[in-house]
Amino acid sequence: MPDPAPGRLLPGPAGPPAVRWVAYVDLDAYYVSCELRDRPDLNGRPVIVGRAPAPGATRGVVLSASYEARAFGVHSAMPAVVAARRCPEATWIPPDFPKYERIARSVRAVLGRFAPHVVPFSIDEAALELDAGSADEARRTAVAIQAALRAELALPASIGVASSRTVAKIATDRAKPAGILVVRPDEVAAFLGPLPVRVVPGVGPRTEELLRRAGVSTIGELADRNPRELERQIGGFARELVALAKGRPNEGELVASGPRSRSTDRTFERDAAAWEEVAPTLATLAEELAASLAQERLRYGTVGVGFRWTDLARSQRVRGLGAAHEGAGPMVEAALRLGRELWDAERAGAGRAVRTVSVRAEQLAPAHQRQRSLDDRWGEPARPADR
C-alpha cells in the first residue's frame, strides 16, 4: 500500500494519528560560507563570491554575499558593478565550483545520517523526512542537524520544519540566518496568514501585482478566495496558491527519485527588457545547475532554456548536446545560445520583457568516471559574441 503524501495524518494502531514531519535545510550564504572555512580572517566582514568588476563593460554577477555585504543592499544575481558601487569595501572571491561540489557531498552525507531520503533542490538546499513522533522531537532533530553541519563542516544552516515541504521551505526563509522554525499542523494557518504572498515559492513580482489588483496581499487573504474566480485573473496557478494558503499544498511524496531531469529558475525583481540583463542570470543559473548535478554525480545530454514573459506567456527551447557532458562550460554555452535564440525569435516585434528565466538539464545519467575535456572548465565560461 503506497504511503500518503507528506503532511497527511497517518492512522496508527492506537492513539492519535501521527504527523509526517519534513525538514527543509538551507545553507546560509553557501558559497561565502565555503570560502570562510579557508579564510576565517574574513568572518564578520562584507564578502562577495563572484568575479570582481573589471574596467570597462562587464556582465559579471554576484553569486553569493555575506550578511555583512547584504546590509549594503548586495544580493545574489546583482550585477557586479552595482554591488561594487553599493559596497566598495567588500572582499571579492572568485568562485571555486569544484570545492562547492565536494563540500555539498559532505553535507549530503551528514543529512543522510538523520533520514533515509535526502532530496536536494539545489546545491545548498535539501528536504528530508524526519522520523519524529512530535513537534518537540522534530525540533531536537533539527537542532542536531544544525549542530552537526556547524561542528563537522563549519557551515551555518537555517532549518524549517512543518508537515509539508512548501510550508517548511517558507519557515526556513523566516528562520534565516542560522535559525530553526517549527510550524505545527494546527499553527499553519496562523503562521501563513499574515505573510505577504511574495514569500510563496513561484510568486514573483508579476503574480504579486496581479494578486494585489485582485485584492490579495497576504496568504490569509488568499485562503479566503474562491480558486475558480481567482483563476480568471492569474491563471491556473490560482488553485495551487489557494490550496497552499489553506495549509494543503499540492505536493507529491518526498522520496529520492532516479535521475530524470533537473531545473532551476529565477524571477527578476524588475522584468528584464534587455538581453544584457538576461544573459548574466542565465549564465549563473547554468553554473549553479551544473554544480548541483556534479554534486549528485550526474552527467547531462540535453539543455533547455525557458522564459516567462511579462504577459505571463511562456517560451522554451531544448537542444541535445550529442553526448553526455559534465561541468559548467557546455551547459553555460548551450544556455546562452538557446537564450539568445529565444530572445531574438520570440521578442521580435513584441517588445515584451522577461519575468522569469529557467535552465533545465535532461537525459541525466550517472557519472561513473569523471571525464575532463577542454570544454569542461570551471573558470570563465564560454559566452557567445554579443549581437
C-alpha positions as semicolon CSV with decimal commas, in nm:
position;residue;x (nm);y (nm);z (nm)
1;M;0,000;0,000;0,000
2;P;0,163;0,330;-0,102
3;D;0,242;0,592;0,159
4;P;0,023;0,900;0,165
5;A;0,162;1,238;0,064
6;P;0,385;1,431;0,307
7;G;0,200;1,608;0,582
8;R;-0,101;1,377;0,575
9;L;-0,209;1,232;0,906
10;L;-0,114;0,868;0,928
11;P;-0,353;0,637;1,116
12;G;-0,173;0,428;1,375
13;P;-0,275;0,111;1,550
14;A;-0,367;0,311;1,858
15;G;-0,374;0,665;1,988
16;P;-0,390;0,987;1,787
17;P;-0,269;0,998;1,429
18;A;0,096;1,078;1,370
19;V;0,227;1,368;1,163
20;R;0,484;1,332;0,892
21;W;0,749;1,595;0,957
22;V;0,954;1,749;0,677
23;A;1,272;1,946;0,744
24;Y;1,393;2,193;0,482
25;V;1,763;2,272;0,521
26;D;1,909;2,585;0,360
27;L;2,281;2,651;0,396
28;D;2,320;3,021;0,471
29;A;2,521;3,221;0,213
30;Y;2,658;2,887;0,095
31;Y;2,938;2,992;-0,141
32;V;3,056;3,257;0,105
33;S;3,038;3,010;0,394
34;C;3,251;2,763;0,196
35;E;3,513;3,033;0,139
36;L;3,515;3,149;0,503
37;R;3,621;2,799;0,607
38;D;3,952;2,874;0,433
39;R;3,958;3,246;0,517
40;P;3,842;3,278;0,880
41;D;4,008;3,622;0,890
42;L;3,716;3,745;0,676
43;N;3,450;3,647;0,929
44;G;3,233;3,944;1,016
45;R;3,335;4,139;0,706
46;P;3,148;4,203;0,380
47;V;3,243;3,925;0,138
48;I;3,116;3,865;-0,215
49;V;3,168;3,549;-0,418
50;G;3,183;3,638;-0,785
51;R;3,415;3,787;-1,039
52;A;3,500;4,140;-0,936
53;P;3,412;4,403;-1,195
54;A;3,699;4,496;-1,424
55;P;3,748;4,829;-1,601
56;G;3,512;4,867;-1,895
57;A;3,192;4,675;-1,968
58;T;3,130;4,365;-1,757
59;R;2,848;4,115;-1,724
60;G;2,963;3,956;-1,401
61;V;2,709;3,893;-1,127
62;V;2,711;3,827;-0,754
63;L;2,687;3,455;-0,681
64;S;2,669;3,488;-0,303
65;A;2,706;3,765;-0,048
66;S;2,776;3,755;0,323
67;Y;2,513;3,903;0,552
68;E;2,752;4,191;0,619
69;A;2,751;4,268;0,245
70;R;2,374;4,225;0,228
71;A;2,341;4,504;0,481
72;F;2,462;4,734;0,200
73;G;2,191;4,608;-0,034
74;V;2,402;4,347;-0,214
75;H;2,227;4,025;-0,318
76;S;2,282;3,727;-0,545
77;A;2,237;3,780;-0,921
78;M;2,304;4,152;-0,879
79;P;2,539;4,292;-1,148
80;A;2,893;4,309;-1,012
81;V;2,929;4,677;-1,099
82;V;2,623;4,761;-0,891
83;A;2,743;4,551;-0,596
84;A;3,086;4,717;-0,606
85;R;2,923;5,058;-0,602
86;R;2,699;4,971;-0,308
87;C;2,971;4,801;-0,103
88;P;3,315;4,926;-0,211
89;E;3,484;4,775;0,096
90;A;3,377;4,418;0,013
91;T;3,632;4,144;-0,040
92;W;3,568;3,966;-0,372
93;I;3,649;3,596;-0,403
94;P;3,629;3,418;-0,742
95;P;3,402;3,109;-0,734
96;D;3,554;2,765;-0,683
97;F;3,280;2,529;-0,801
98;P;3,474;2,203;-0,754
99;K;3,520;2,296;-0,388
100;Y;3,149;2,372;-0,351
101;E;3,068;2,031;-0,501
102;R;3,299;1,848;-0,263
103;I;3,153;2,025;0,039
104;A;2,798;1,966;-0,085
105;R;2,863;1,591;-0,099
106;S;2,980;1,607;0,261
107;V;2,663;1,795;0,353
108;R;2,455;1,524;0,187
109;A;2,641;1,260;0,389
110;V;2,569;1,441;0,715
111;L;2,200;1,482;0,633
112;G;2,181;1,115;0,534
113;R;2,254;1,018;0,895
114;F;1,927;1,178;1,003
115;A;1,687;1,048;0,736
116;P;1,677;0,767;0,477
117;H;1,581;1,006;0,196
118;V;1,754;1,335;0,130
119;V;1,606;1,523;-0,166
120;P;1,824;1,809;-0,295
121;F;1,660;2,109;-0,458
122;S;1,984;2,295;-0,529
123;I;2,346;2,276;-0,423
124;D;2,260;2,447;-0,093
125;E;1,904;2,333;-0,018
126;A;1,755;1,993;0,060
127;A;1,448;1,843;0,223
128;L;1,430;1,530;0,436
129;E;1,162;1,339;0,619
130;L;1,217;1,315;0,992
131;D;1,135;1,010;1,198
132;A;0,978;1,215;1,475
133;G;0,674;1,144;1,688
134;S;0,614;1,502;1,798
135;A;0,699;1,862;1,721
136;D;0,946;1,868;2,010
137;E;1,122;1,560;1,876
138;A;1,132;1,712;1,528
139;R;1,287;2,027;1,673
140;R;1,552;1,825;1,858
141;T;1,644;1,652;1,532
142;A;1,668;1,987;1,354
143;V;1,895;2,117;1,630
144;A;2,114;1,807;1,592
145;I;2,135;1,855;1,214
146;Q;2,229;2,218;1,252
147;A;2,492;2,139;1,515
148;A;2,644;1,860;1,304
149;L;2,676;2,084;0,999
150;R;2,839;2,354;1,209
151;A;3,075;2,123;1,403
152;E;3,182;1,893;1,119
153;L;3,172;2,124;0,818
154;A;3,179;2,475;0,968
155;L;2,863;2,560;0,775
156;P;2,571;2,761;0,917
157;A;2,223;2,645;0,818
158;S;1,865;2,756;0,862
159;I;1,603;2,487;0,904
160;G;1,226;2,498;0,872
161;V;1,014;2,206;0,994
162;A;0,650;2,150;0,903
163;S;0,409;1,885;0,783
164;S;0,467;1,978;0,416
165;R;0,771;2,070;0,211
166;T;0,636;2,407;0,094
167;V;0,546;2,528;0,441
168;A;0,883;2,402;0,569
169;K;1,058;2,598;0,293
170;I;0,870;2,917;0,386
171;A;0,958;2,855;0,752
172;T;1,325;2,818;0,658
173;D;1,324;3,157;0,489
174;R;1,173;3,311;0,803
175;A;1,435;3,139;1,022
176;K;1,733;3,299;0,846
177;P;2,007;3,337;0,935
178;A;2,107;3,022;1,126
179;G;1,771;2,973;1,295
180;I;1,517;2,693;1,337
181;L;1,142;2,737;1,300
182;V;0,894;2,456;1,361
183;V;0,536;2,500;1,238
184;R;0,287;2,256;1,390
185;P;-0,007;2,142;1,173
186;D;-0,254;2,341;1,384
187;E;-0,036;2,651;1,350
188;V;-0,006;2,656;0,970
189;A;-0,296;2,896;0,910
190;A;-0,177;3,138;1,178
191;F;0,180;3,118;1,051
192;L;0,098;3,171;0,684
193;G;-0,194;3,413;0,723
194;P;-0,010;3,744;0,781
195;L;0,277;3,671;0,541
196;P;0,287;3,854;0,206
197;V;0,203;3,638;-0,096
198;R;0,552;3,706;-0,234
199;V;0,704;3,455;0,013
200;V;0,532;3,166;-0,166
201;P;0,777;2,980;-0,393
202;G;0,694;3,066;-0,753
203;V;0,527;3,400;-0,681
204;G;0,730;3,675;-0,845
205;P;0,669;4,047;-0,895
206;R;0,422;3,997;-1,179
207;T;0,200;3,746;-0,995
208;E;0,226;3,958;-0,682
209;E;0,098;4,257;-0,878
210;L;-0,188;4,058;-1,031
211;L;-0,289;3,933;-0,686
212;R;-0,271;4,287;-0,549
213;R;-0,506;4,405;-0,824
214;A;-0,738;4,122;-0,724
215;G;-0,736;4,249;-0,365
216;V;-0,496;3,987;-0,230
217;S;-0,183;4,095;-0,043
218;T;-0,140;3,826;0,223
219;I;-0,163;3,449;0,227
220;G;-0,454;3,478;0,470
221;E;-0,650;3,684;0,217
222;L;-0,560;3,425;-0,045
223;A;-0,711;3,147;0,167
224;D;-1,048;3,325;0,164
225;R;-1,069;3,345;-0,214
226;N;-1,256;3,114;-0,450
227;P;-0,987;2,949;-0,668
228;R;-1,215;2,946;-0,973
229;E;-1,272;3,320;-0,953
230;L;-0,905;3,389;-0,889
231;E;-0,809;3,165;-1,180
232;R;-0,969;3,410;-1,423
233;Q;-0,733;3,680;-1,301
234;I;-0,399;3,499;-1,256
235;G;-0,437;3,169;-1,441
236;G;-0,409;2,805;-1,334
237;F;-0,156;2,884;-1,061
238;A;-0,451;3,010;-0,853
239;R;-0,560;2,661;-0,744
240;E;-0,213;2,575;-0,616
241;L;-0,187;2,904;-0,431
242;V;-0,524;2,872;-0,260
243;A;-0,450;2,510;-0,163
244;L;-0,124;2,622;-0,003
245;A;-0,292;2,913;0,174
246;K;-0,538;2,668;0,327
247;G;-0,246;2,455;0,451
248;R;-0,296;2,179;0,195
249;P;-0,024;2,231;-0,071
250;N;-0,035;2,001;-0,372
251;E;0,282;1,802;-0,321
252;G;0,397;1,457;-0,416
253;E;0,582;1,217;-0,190
254;L;0,917;1,332;-0,059
255;V;1,133;1,047;-0,183
256;A;1,461;1,034;-0,365
257;S;1,389;0,953;-0,727
258;G;1,608;0,830;-1,007
259;P;1,771;1,077;-1,242
260;R;1,527;1,226;-1,493
261;S;1,581;1,600;-1,514
262;R;1,679;1,894;-1,301
263;S;1,598;2,261;-1,341
264;T;1,646;2,594;-1,172
265;D;1,486;2,933;-1,228
266;R;1,499;3,291;-1,114
267;T;1,241;3,569;-1,119
268;F;1,376;3,918;-1,177
269;E;1,298;4,188;-0,925
270;R;1,206;4,400;-1,227
271;D;1,117;4,249;-1,564
272;A;1,425;4,241;-1,785
273;A;1,385;4,440;-2,106
274;A;1,742;4,398;-2,238
275;W;1,940;4,088;-2,334
276;E;2,233;4,224;-2,131
277;E;2,016;4,183;-1,821
278;V;1,911;3,828;-1,908
279;A;2,246;3,680;-2,015
280;P;2,431;3,703;-1,678
281;T;2,142;3,543;-1,492
282;L;2,123;3,258;-1,745
283;A;2,497;3,200;-1,705
284;T;2,468;3,198;-1,326
285;L;2,175;2,955;-1,329
286;A;2,362;2,722;-1,564
287;E;2,672;2,733;-1,343
288;E;2,469;2,656;-1,031
289;L;2,277;2,374;-1,201
290;A;2,597;2,217;-1,334
291;A;2,749;2,232;-0,986
292;S;2,439;2,070;-0,837
293;L;2,449;1,788;-1,095
294;A;2,817;1,733;-1,025
295;Q;2,731;1,707;-0,657
296;E;2,488;1,427;-0,748
297;R;2,749;1,275;-0,981
298;L;2,524;1,313;-1,282
299;R;2,602;1,392;-1,645
300;Y;2,359;1,565;-1,881
301;G;2,285;1,522;-2,251
302;T;2,023;1,791;-2,313
303;V;1,991;2,155;-2,206
304;G;1,676;2,365;-2,215
305;V;1,603;2,732;-2,152
306;G;1,263;2,883;-2,073
307;F;1,132;3,238;-2,046
308;R;0,816;3,358;-1,882
309;W;0,738;3,694;-2,032
310;T;0,581;3,996;-1,868
311;D;0,243;3,893;-2,015
312;L;0,286;3,551;-1,841
313;A;0,325;3,368;-2,176
314;R;0,595;3,101;-2,179
315;S;0,859;3,016;-2,439
316;Q;1,122;2,747;-2,430
317;R;1,389;2,581;-2,640
318;V;1,561;2,248;-2,580
319;R;1,864;2,107;-2,757
320;G;2,053;1,779;-2,732
321;L;2,429;1,807;-2,699
322;G;2,508;1,490;-2,891
323;A;2,681;1,328;-2,593
324;A;2,674;1,330;-2,215
325;H;2,863;1,618;-2,058
326;E;2,984;1,727;-1,717
327;G;3,086;2,063;-1,583
328;A;2,965;2,419;-1,627
329;G;3,125;2,507;-1,960
330;P;2,899;2,313;-2,200
331;M;2,585;2,399;-2,003
332;V;2,658;2,772;-1,985
333;E;2,743;2,786;-2,355
334;A;2,425;2,598;-2,455
335;A;2,204;2,800;-2,218
336;L;2,330;3,132;-2,352
337;R;2,295;3,021;-2,714
338;L;1,939;2,895;-2,659
339;G;1,851;3,202;-2,457
340;R;1,973;3,434;-2,730
341;E;1,775;3,241;-2,991
342;L;1,461;3,271;-2,778
343;W;1,521;3,638;-2,723
344;D;1,570;3,714;-3,093
345;A;1,284;3,495;-3,217
346;E;1,015;3,541;-2,953
347;R;1,064;3,904;-2,857
348;A;1,087;4,037;-3,211
349;G;0,807;4,286;-3,272
350;A;0,650;4,223;-2,933
351;G;0,875;4,446;-2,725
352;R;0,789;4,250;-2,411
353;A;1,020;4,191;-2,117
354;V;1,122;3,871;-1,938
355;R;0,980;3,799;-1,594
356;T;1,140;3,460;-1,515
357;V;1,422;3,262;-1,674
358;S;1,491;2,892;-1,623
359;V;1,761;2,643;-1,720
360;R;1,689;2,270;-1,743
361;A;1,912;1,966;-1,783
362;E;1,770;1,641;-1,921
363;Q;1,894;1,296;-2,024
364;L;2,071;1,260;-1,693
365;A;2,296;0,961;-1,635
366;P;2,533;0,858;-1,355
367;A;2,888;0,983;-1,398
368;H;3,070;0,661;-1,315
369;Q;3,403;0,814;-1,403
370;R;3,495;1,179;-1,426
371;Q;3,591;1,273;-1,782
372;R;3,761;1,607;-1,834
373;S;3,768;1,790;-2,164
374;L;3,867;2,128;-2,299
375;D;3,502;2,234;-2,276
376;D;3,473;2,118;-1,913
377;R;3,614;2,426;-1,741
378;W;3,518;2,592;-1,420
379;G;3,682;2,928;-1,489
380;E;3,529;3,195;-1,706
381;P;3,252;3,019;-1,902
382;A;3,242;3,045;-2,278
383;R;2,996;3,309;-2,394
384;P;2,872;3,372;-2,748
385;A;2,958;3,705;-2,906
386;D;2,708;3,984;-2,847
387;R;2,468;4,057;-3,128
